[in-house]
Amino acid sequence: MFKSVFTKYITAFMLIIVVSFLMLTVILCSMVDSYSADAKSETVLRTSEVVSRTVEEMFIDSDADDFNQFVYYNREGIEQLLSAMAEYNEDVVAFVVDEYGSCLAVDGNVVVGYIGSGVPLDIMENLTDGVAKEYIGDLGGVFDGKHLTYIMPILGKDGGIVGAAVATSASRQMEALIESLIKTVVLSCLLVMLAALVAIYFISEKIIDPLKKMSKAAKSFAAGKFDVRVPVKGRDEVAELATAFNNMAASMAKLEDMRRTFLSSVSHDLRTPMTTISGFIDGILDGTIPKEKHEYYLDVIRTEVRRLARLVASLLDITRIQAGERKFTKSAFDICEMARLILISFEQKIEEKHLEVEFDCQDDKMTVYADRDAIYQILYNICDNAVKFSKEGGVYRISIIEREQRVYISVYNEGAGIPSEELPFVFERFYKSDKSRGLDKSGVGLGLYIAKTIIDAHDEEIWVKSVYGENCEFVFTLPYTTEIVIKD
């Protein structure tokens, strides 16, 4: 029942609206009932007082000594007074009784309902001079239902009670008012619910539609299709989610492309040396290669085996890094000395390309605190790439400087460089800028990923700057230390 977002939204909103209107109805009815009861009570009381004082003044000013006779002879005038009070105060009925509670005069519009009725004697006996009594009920059976009644004594010429003015109001009008209020609230509730239903439909549709498209796209991703994109509309949170989803799709597509490139590179790097090794061994065994050439071809086989070993070592290194098994042991060492040794190891390759070498170290000795073997692996890999991709006779520069307790190691070369659109992916797994393998015949795109992982583990930074077709520069940082280097 509550599987869809729309169903959950509409159920929640309807419940909120219904509960809100129920609370509103209870509060309004309570307020209206309280206000109307006070107003009605005041009206009925004032009516009884006006009738009592008017009839009392008329009786005192008359020549009659008996109150019943007075009312009998002046009934028309008294009933006109009662009718006028009834017209002025809606839903209020007034009548006059004698000292025993018998009805003497009633509003002309309701004579039939009250002739023969009267106020119970026990109630009349409890009246106090000049004080109105309040009763809520049927007044001892006088009325059919619940009424609010005020009884105001009428005093005679000697000051005693000769009768009373009775004003009453039924509660039916109050019930009708509350019933009308409830109907109004219910109708308003239905209209609001209808408006909410329409609004929620369009709002939820705006939210659900992109989610459905994302779900469909995710299924396409699961099937290996990464070219699906979700349309982005507006600038709200859903649009931001769609944008992030598309960015993720683009990254997955790029990753998939790198994976395929990696597999292709690894397959090539595995297949080529293995084919060479297999062919030379077969040639040696079947006598195709003469004995005097065995040493030469065995040396070629040894080179290819070492190449395979490097590839397997890189793959194992990545596996260890991903599993978190590789631990780094930090110590103080001279980074300038390490850079010199690495530079010397590339002397033959540098001479072959006639590179113009520049070595710029801020001090003769600069001590850093890091894992020596891991940093050697990084620097060696970056220097090797710089030599490999340098142009003939180009500038090859290693610079090491210290700024704010950080040592910046930079390797610069003039050569092919890296396209700007590929710079964000340089340190990702499987990345290989020289996709044609024209220059890079030995790498598989893992060295820089390993370098980035090692630098991250040291809480340092590594980045690249390049002008495509002109130059490229890799820079990484290490923490500077003043500890004394202890040589093994």
C-alpha positions in Angstrom: 0.0 0.0 0.0 2.8 2.4 0.9 5.4 1.3 -1.7 5.3 4.4 -3.8 6.6 7.8 -2.8 3.3 9.4 -4.0 1.2 7.2 -1.7 3.4 7.9 1.3 3.3 11.7 0.6 -0.5 11.8 0.1 -1.2 9.7 3.1 1.1 11.8 5.3 -0.4 15.1 4.0 -4.0 13.9 4.3 -3.4 12.8 7.9 -1.8 16.1 8.8 -4.6 18.1 7.2 -7.4 16.0 8.9 -5.7 16.2 12.3 -5.1 19.9 11.9 -8.7 20.6 11.0 -10.0 18.4 13.8 -8.0 20.4 16.3 -9.1 23.6 14.6 -12.8 22.5 14.9 -12.5 21.6 18.5 -10.8 24.9 19.3 -13.3 27.0 17.3 -16.3 25.2 18.7 -15.0 25.6 22.2 -14.3 29.3 21.7 -17.7 29.9 20.0 -19.6 28.0 22.6 -17.8 29.8 25.4 -18.3 33.2 23.8 -22.0 32.6 22.8 -22.8 31.2 26.2 -21.5 34.3 27.9 -23.3 36.6 25.4 -26.5 34.6 25.6 -26.4 34.6 29.4 -25.9 38.3 29.4 -28.8 38.8 27.0 -31.3 36.6 28.9 -30.3 38.3 32.2 -30.8 41.8 30.8 -34.2 40.8 29.3 -35.5 39.5 32.6 -34.3 42.6 34.4 -35.8 45.0 31.8 -39.2 43.2 31.9 -39.1 43.0 35.7 -38.3 46.7 36.2 -40.8 47.8 33.6 -43.7 45.7 34.9 -42.8 46.6 38.4 -42.9 50.4 37.7 -46.2 50.0 35.8 -47.8 48.1 38.7 -46.6 50.6 41.3 -47.8 53.6 39.3 -51.2 51.9 38.7 -54.3 52.1 41.1 -54.5 48.3 41.3 -53.6 46.6 44.6 -53.7 43.0 43.3 -50.9 42.1 40.9 -52.9 39.4 39.1 -55.7 41.8 38.4 -53.2 44.4 37.2 -51.7 42.0 34.7 -55.2 40.9 33.6 -56.3 44.4 32.8 -52.9 45.5 31.3 -52.1 42.2 29.5 -52.1 43.8 26.0 -49.5 46.4 27.0 -47.4 43.8 28.9 -47.5 41.4 26.0 -46.5 44.1 23.6 -43.5 44.7 25.9 -42.7 41.0 25.9 -43.0 40.8 22.1 -40.8 43.9 21.7 -38.1 42.2 23.9 -38.5 39.0 21.9 -37.9 40.8 18.6 -35.0 42.7 19.9 -33.3 39.6 21.4 -33.5 36.7 19.0 -34.2 33.3 20.5 -35.2 34.8 23.8 -38.7 34.3 25.2 -40.0 36.3 28.2 -43.2 35.9 30.3 -44.6 37.1 33.6 -45.8 34.8 36.4 -47.4 35.5 39.7 -45.9 34.8 43.2 -47.0 31.2 42.9 -45.4 30.7 39.5 -48.6 30.7 37.4 -48.1 32.2 33.9 -50.0 35.6 33.5 -48.6 37.0 30.3 -46.5 35.7 27.4 -45.0 37.0 24.2 -47.9 37.0 21.8 -45.9 34.8 19.2 -45.6 31.9 21.7 -48.7 32.1 23.7 -49.8 28.6 22.8 -46.6 27.2 24.1 -46.7 28.7 27.5 -50.4 29.2 28.6 -51.0 26.8 31.4 -47.3 26.5 32.1 -45.6 28.1 35.1 -42.6 28.1 37.3 -42.5 25.4 40.0 -43.5 26.8 43.4 -40.3 25.6 45.1 -38.3 27.8 42.7 -40.5 30.8 43.4 -40.1 30.3 47.1 -36.3 30.5 46.8 -36.4 33.9 45.1 -34.6 36.8 46.8 -35.7 40.4 46.6 -33.9 42.2 43.8 -31.8 39.2 42.8 -32.2 37.2 39.5 -31.9 33.4 39.7 -30.2 31.4 37.0 -31.4 27.9 36.0 -30.2 25.6 33.3 -32.5 22.8 32.4 -36.2 22.2 31.7 -37.3 24.3 34.7 -39.0 21.4 36.5 -40.8 20.1 33.3 -41.9 23.5 32.0 -39.8 23.1 28.8 -39.2 20.2 26.5 -35.5 20.5 26.4 -32.5 22.2 28.0 -33.0 26.0 28.4 -31.1 28.8 30.0 -33.5 30.7 32.3 -33.3 33.8 34.5 -36.1 34.6 37.0 -36.2 38.2 38.2 -38.6 39.0 41.1 -41.2 41.7 40.6 -41.8 43.7 43.8 -45.2 45.1 44.9 -46.1 48.4 46.4 -45.3 47.1 49.9 -41.9 45.8 48.8 -42.8 42.2 48.8 -42.5 39.7 45.8 -45.8 39.7 43.9 -44.5 37.9 40.8 -41.5 37.4 38.5 -40.3 38.2 35.0 -39.0 35.0 33.3 -36.6 35.1 30.4 -35.4 31.9 28.7 -33.4 30.8 25.6 -33.2 27.3 24.2 -29.8 25.8 23.4 -30.9 24.7 20.0 -29.7 27.9 18.4 -26.2 27.2 19.8 -26.3 23.7 18.6 -27.3 24.9 15.1 -24.4 27.5 15.2 -21.9 24.8 16.1 -23.3 22.4 13.5 -23.0 25.1 10.9 -19.4 25.8 12.0 -18.5 22.1 11.8 -20.0 21.9 8.3 -18.0 24.9 7.2 -14.8 23.4 8.6 -15.4 20.1 7.0 -16.1 21.7 3.6 -12.9 23.8 4.0 -11.0 20.6 4.9 -12.2 18.8 1.8 -11.3 21.7 -0.4 -7.8 22.0 1.2 -7.4 18.2 0.8 -8.3 18.4 -2.9 -5.9 21.3 -3.4 -3.2 19.4 -1.5 -3.9 16.3 -3.6 -3.3 18.2 -6.8 -0.3 20.0 -5.5 1.3 16.8 -4.1 0.7 15.0 -7.4 2.6 17.6 -9.4 5.3 18.1 -6.7 5.9 14.3 -6.2 5.8 13.8 -10.0 8.6 16.4 -10.3 10.6 14.5 -7.7 9.7 10.9 -8.7 10.3 11.3 -12.5 14.0 12.1 -12.2 14.3 9.2 -9.7 12.7 6.8 -12.1 15.1 7.9 -14.8 18.0 7.5 -12.4 16.8 4.0 -11.5 16.5 3.1 -15.2 20.0 4.6 -15.8 21.4 2.6 -12.9 20.0 -0.6 -14.4 21.8 0.3 -17.7 25.0 0.8 -15.7 24.6 -2.7 -14.2 24.4 -4.0 -17.8 27.6 -2.2 -18.7 26.1 0.8 -20.6 27.5 4.0 -19.2 26.3 6.4 -21.9 22.9 7.1 -20.3 22.4 10.5 -18.7 19.5 12.0 -16.6 18.0 15.3 -17.8 18.8 18.2 -15.3 16.0 20.7 -14.8 16.0 23.6 -12.3 18.4 24.2 -9.5 16.9 22.4 -6.6 18.1 19.4 -4.6 16.8 17.0 -7.2 18.6 18.8 -9.9 21.8 18.7 -7.8 21.3 14.9 -7.4 20.8 14.5 -11.1 24.0 16.4 -11.8 25.9 14.3 -9.3 24.4 11.2 -10.8 25.6 12.3 -14.3 29.0 13.1 -12.9 29.2 9.7 -11.4 28.2 8.2 -14.7 30.9 10.1 -16.5 33.5 8.9 -13.9 32.3 5.3 -14.3 32.5 5.6 -18.1 36.0 7.0 -17.7 36.9 4.3 -15.3 35.6 1.6 -17.6 37.6 3.1 -20.4 40.7 3.0 -18.3 40.0 -0.5 -17.2 39.7 -1.7 -20.8 42.9 0.2 -21.6 44.6 -1.3 -18.6 43.5 -4.8 -19.6 44.7 -4.2 -23.1 48.0 -2.9 -21.8 48.5 -5.7 -19.3 47.6 -8.3 -22.0 50.1 -6.7 -24.4 52.8 -6.5 -21.7 52.2 -10.1 -20.7 51.7 -11.5 -24.2 54.7 -9.8 -25.8 57.5 -11.0 -23.4 55.9 -14.4 -23.0 55.8 -14.9 -26.8 59.4 -13.7 -27.1 60.5 -16.0 -24.3 58.6 -19.0 -25.7 60.0 -18.4 -29.2 63.6 -18.1 -28.1 63.4 -21.1 -25.8 61.8 -23.2 -28.6 64.6 -22.0 -31.0 67.3 -23.0 -28.5 65.7 -26.4 -27.8 65.0 -27.4 -31.4 68.4 -26.2 -32.6 67.1 -23.3 -34.8 69.3 -20.9 -32.8 73.0 -22.0 -33.0 74.9 -22.5 -29.8 77.1 -19.5 -30.3 73.9 -17.3 -30.2 72.5 -19.0 -27.0 74.1 -16.5 -24.6 72.7 -13.5 -26.5 69.2 -14.8 -26.7 69.3 -16.0 -23.0 70.2 -12.4 -22.1 67.1 -11.2 -24.1 65.0 -13.8 -22.2 66.4 -12.6 -18.9 65.4 -9.0 -19.8 61.8 -10.0 -20.7 61.5 -12.1 -17.5 62.5 -9.0 -15.4 60.0 -7.0 -17.3 57.3 -9.5 -16.4 58.5 -9.4 -12.8 58.1 -5.6 -12.7 54.6 -5.9 -14.0 53.6 -8.5 -11.4 55.3 -6.5 -8.6 53.2 -3.5 -9.6 50.0 -5.5 -9.6 50.9 -7.0 -6.2 51.8 -3.6 -4.8 48.4 -2.2 -5.8 46.6 -5.2 -4.2 48.5 -4.7 -1.0 47.7 -0.9 -1.0 44.0 -1.6 -1.6 43.9 -4.2 1.2 45.7 -1.8 3.5 48.5 -4.3 4.1 51.3 -2.1 3.1 52.8 -0.4 6.1 55.1 2.6 5.9 58.0 3.0 8.3 59.0 6.7 8.5 62.5 7.9 9.2 64.7 10.9 8.6 66.8 10.9 5.3 68.5 13.3 2.9 66.1 13.8 -0.1 68.8 15.6 -2.0 71.2 12.6 -1.8 68.4 10.3 -2.9 67.6 12.6 -5.9 71.3 12.6 -6.9 71.6 8.8 -6.8 68.4 8.4 -8.9 69.7 11.0 -11.4 73.0 9.2 -11.7 71.2 5.9 -12.4 69.6 7.5 -15.5 72.9 8.8 -16.8 73.0 6.5 -19.8 69.4 7.3 -20.9 70.0 11.1 -20.4 73.1 10.9 -22.6 71.2 9.0 -25.3 68.7 11.8 -25.5 71.3 14.6 -25.0 69.2 16.2 -22.3 70.2 19.5 -20.6 70.2 18.5 -17.0 69.6 21.0 -14.2 69.8 20.0 -10.5 68.6 22.7 -8.1 68.7 21.8 -4.4 68.2 24.7 -1.9 70.8 23.2 0.5 73.4 20.5 0.1 71.5 18.4 2.6 67.7 18.6 3.1 66.2 16.1 5.6 62.7 14.8 5.3 60.7 12.4 7.5 59.0 9.7 5.5 59.2 6.1 4.4 62.5 6.0 2.5 61.8 3.0 0.2 58.3 4.3 -0.7 59.6 7.8 -1.5 62.5 6.3 -3.6 59.9 4.3 -5.5 57.9 7.5 -6.2 60.8 9.7 -7.2 62.4 7.0 -9.3 59.1 6.5 -11.2 58.6 10.2 -11.8 62.2 10.7 -13.0 62.0 7.7 -15.3 58.8 9.1 -16.9 60.4 12.5 -17.3 63.4 11.0 -19.1 61.1 8.8 -21.2 58.9 11.6 -22.4 61.5 14.3 -22.8 62.3 15.5 -26.3 65.7 15.2 -27.8 68.0 17.9 -26.3 65.3 19.2 -24.0 65.6 20.6 -20.5 65.5 18.0 -17.6 65.3 19.6 -14.2 65.0 18.4 -10.6 64.5 21.1 -8.0 64.2 20.7 -4.2 63.2 23.7 -2.0 61.9 24.1 1.6 58.9 26.4 2.5 57.2 26.5 5.9 58.4 23.2 7.1 57.5 21.5 3.8 60.0 20.2 1.2 58.8 20.6 -2.4 60.3 18.1 -4.8 59.8 19.0 -8.5 60.7 17.0 -11.7 60.4 19.0 -14.9 61.0 18.0 -18.5 60.4 19.5 -22.0 58.6 17.2 -24.2 55.1 16.0 -25.2 53.3 17.1 -22.0 49.8 16.0 -21.0 46.6 17.3 -22.6 44.6 19.6 -20.2 41.5 17.4 -20.4 43.5 14.4 -19.1 45.2 16.2 -16.2 42.4 15.3 -13.6 42.9 11.6 -14.4 46.7 11.4 -14.3 46.8 9.8 -10.8 44.0 7.4 -11.4 44.5 3.7 -11.8 45.1 2.4 -15.3 45.8 5.9 -16.6 48.2 5.9 -19.5 48.8 9.2 -21.5 50.8 7.5 -24.3 47.9 5.4 -25.5 49.7 4.6 -28.8 52.6 3.2 -26.8 55.0 5.0 -29.1 57.1 6.3 -26.2 56.0 4.3 -23.2 56.7 0.7 -24.1 57.1 -0.7 -20.5 54.6 1.1 -18.3 51.0 0.0 -17.6 49.6 3.2 -16.0 50.0 2.1 -12.4 53.1 4.1 -11.2 51.4 7.4 -10.7 48.4 5.8 -8.9 50.8 4.1 -6.5 52.7 7.4 -6.0 49.5 9.2 -5.2 48.4 6.5 -2.7 51.8 6.6 -1.0 51.8 10.4 -0.7 48.2 10.4 0.6 49.3 7.9 3.3 52.0 10.5 4.3 49.3 13.2 4.5 51.1 15.1 1.8 50.2 16.4 -1.7 51.2 15.6 -5.2 50.2 17.4 -8.4 51.1 17.9 -12.0 51.4 21.0 -14.2 51.7 20.7 -18.0 51.6 22.7 -21.2 50.6 20.2 -23.9 53.3 19.8 -26.5 55.8 21.8 -24.5 56.6 20.6 -21.0 55.4 18.8 -17.9 56.2 19.1 -14.2 55.4 16.8 -11.3 55.6 18.2 -7.8 55.1 16.5 -4.4 55.7 17.5 -0.8 57.3 15.9 2.2 57.6 17.0 5.9 60.8 18.8 6.7 62.7 17.7 9.7 66.0 18.7 11.5 66.6 15.2 12.8 70.1 13.8 12.2 70.3 11.2 9.5 71.7 7.9 10.7 73.2 6.0 7.8 73.0 2.2 7.9 
